[in-house]
Amino acid sequence: MTRPADRKNTQLDRFRAEDPESGPLTTDQGVEVDHTDDSLAAGSRGPTLMEDFHFREKLTRFDHERIPERVVHARGAGAYGWFEPYESCAEFTRAAFLQDPAVRTPVFVRFSTVQGPRGSADTVRDVRGFATKFYTSEGNYDLVGNNFPVFFVQDGIKFPDFVHAVKPEPHNDIPTGASAHDTLWDFVSLQPETLHTVMWLMSDRAIPRSYRMMQGFGVHTFRFVTADGRGTFVKFHWKPKLGVHSLVWDEAQECQGRDPDFNRRDLWDAIEAGEHPEWELGVQLVPEEDEFAFDFDLLDATKIIPEEQVPVRPIGRMVLDRNPENFFAETEQVAFHTANIVPGIDFTNDPLLQARNFSYLDTQLIRLGGPNFSQLPVNRPLAPVRNNQRDGYHQGTVHRGTNYFPNSLGGGCPAHAGADPSAFTHYAERVDGVKIRRRSPGFQDHYSQPALFWNSMADWEKRHIVQAFRFELGKVETRTVRARTVGELAQVDAGLAAEVAQGVGVPVPVPDGGTKSASEQSSPALSMESLRGDGTIRTRRVAVLVTDGVDADQVTSVRQGLADAGAVVEALAATDGTVTGSDGEPHVVDRALPTVAAVLYDALLLPGGPAGTPPLTADPDAMRFVRDMYRHGKPVGAVGSGTGVLAALEPEGLQLSGEFHHVVSDRGVVTDTAPGTASDEFVREFVAAIAAHRHQDRPPVRP
């Protein structure tokens, strides 16, 4: 198998700096420096001398280290990897990277939040960017998507309005990284085309557990083109192997303080540990002749094609296996552009896509300081570049010969590709019409698909959406904006609007025509209940609360079983160092409880100990940890006397193991009162509970 995925890494070798240990400190001009701790001065207490060129260069370079951050998607994380198709896709596209399963194409992927600046937190409620740069043999292809399949506006001319509305309010620059403020909801209440994406934003999809556990979508309808010029409409889907999992809002907020880099750190740590995240690329294909076969317009970026109507066809997989070596040079300077396409992929007339095709290039020119950003190592294609573009800021190529076409002095080079079958050819689409500022009638239904999304949610997902609307609108100071927004929700679903209205103190509206919902249809594929993944617990973080006297055999047996299944297990105690187990031996504590929190873990194990072991119930920090794990629906396992810690919470109606020492599993709580080494049955049940991620129907505990 050929592995061109290694070619990008090899190309980067040309641009990597020398090892700092290979020689002395120098200036930018290569002059060795003997001293860099003190400025050159007239005496030990005299003024600094301007002839100190090293001082001036060092400060000047420092003063100019920062470049403008992205207007949106400023905060992000990236990684390299590869993509391979499952089989040839020649029946619907000529794109070379989608033809040969034996060829791996290098990729760079950048995940991001949208609203906040570079210094904001990872776990805010927001859309997540999911942008992939394929370094194909035919040039770079950028699939610039999000973790939502729809967007807030239909036409790119509205994009500045939306971004201005969602960004911090102009008078006080508040809030950071949040949509819960007046201007955003004023815009939403007056622009019903936003409602479908707003429903996704209020769902748990907006607070992903991990970049490795979220879907990605191309958002727009694109076009595949075959070698003989036949077009097929296509929508792109990334599906994570680990399943789609999210945080809950309470823990997402606490994560912002406990670890604002929660998602970025998770991606980095997983790759460093060799747990390479993987996604499957799927496509929805619509023949050109079926363009108008739907009750919505394929060119409308606020609409999805329900998977029940057009199933997603898997065509390949992507694996991220290498972290960047320099955040600024790679993750910050990577430049994506929706118009970076290759032969076999083309655009449609989606008005939002058409605007992005202009805007992305335009913004790179100011952010990266000129037109030569494609020469930056992370952006540089593996395919040869031959053209007559010249000069400009930061030109890094020493060009020779002529710089125009046609020419004879340069031998006519670079020449047109002409009849070369590998050259890009635009899809031959007939276009006619009068110049007009008007949207197609097929764009006008703004309520059916938000209702479709709502109808497709599980009960717990609906509950979280209502809570999110109440939180967001509860932060809106202008009552008329609250009421107007709830009035729009009434056009989606009367029950949803009534629940939100009751929470934010506005009258319950009556929908137009008295209808209860804009649609009675549902799509099970939209619910996270159907996207749990392959049942693995790999990379899930499991906390084990330990204290002096802990049953070492219980800890060892369960810890080994979890590690064998791929989980990351850490022992937590009141203080760092060691605890003395029931065997009299010291056992290492991985982290002290005051330095961590329940929100940073996916599951909890409560081991027991012999009579006289200091009870965890006497430690308020430990009990808060247990309570938070339980109320956030996370799996909790307890063995031996550890079950007493759970019993102290007095969960209403939850079944726990009793005096007969048998394993009981009830809504993600797995218990076994038997002392000594944990049974294989307990480990199996606990692993199964962790694989389910969360157990949302758990009964409450004593306040």
Helices and strands as residue ranges (DSSP letters): H 5-12, G 13-15, G 20-22, H 53-63, E 76-85, G 96-98, E 105-113, E 128-136, E 139-146, G 156-158, H 159-166, H 182-190, G 192-194, H 195-202, G 204-206, G 211-213, E 216-217, E 222-225, E 231-240, H 249-258, H 262-272, E 278-287, G 288-290, E 313-322, I 327-332, E 345-346, H 351-367, G 371-375, G 441-443, H 448-456, H 459-474, H 479-492, H 494-504, G 512-514, G 524-526, G 528-530, E 541-545, H 552-564, E 568-573, E 577-580, E 586-589, E 591-592, G 593-595, G 598-600, E 603-606, G 616-618, H 620-631, E 636-639, G 640-642, H 643-648, E 664-666, E 669-672, H 680-691
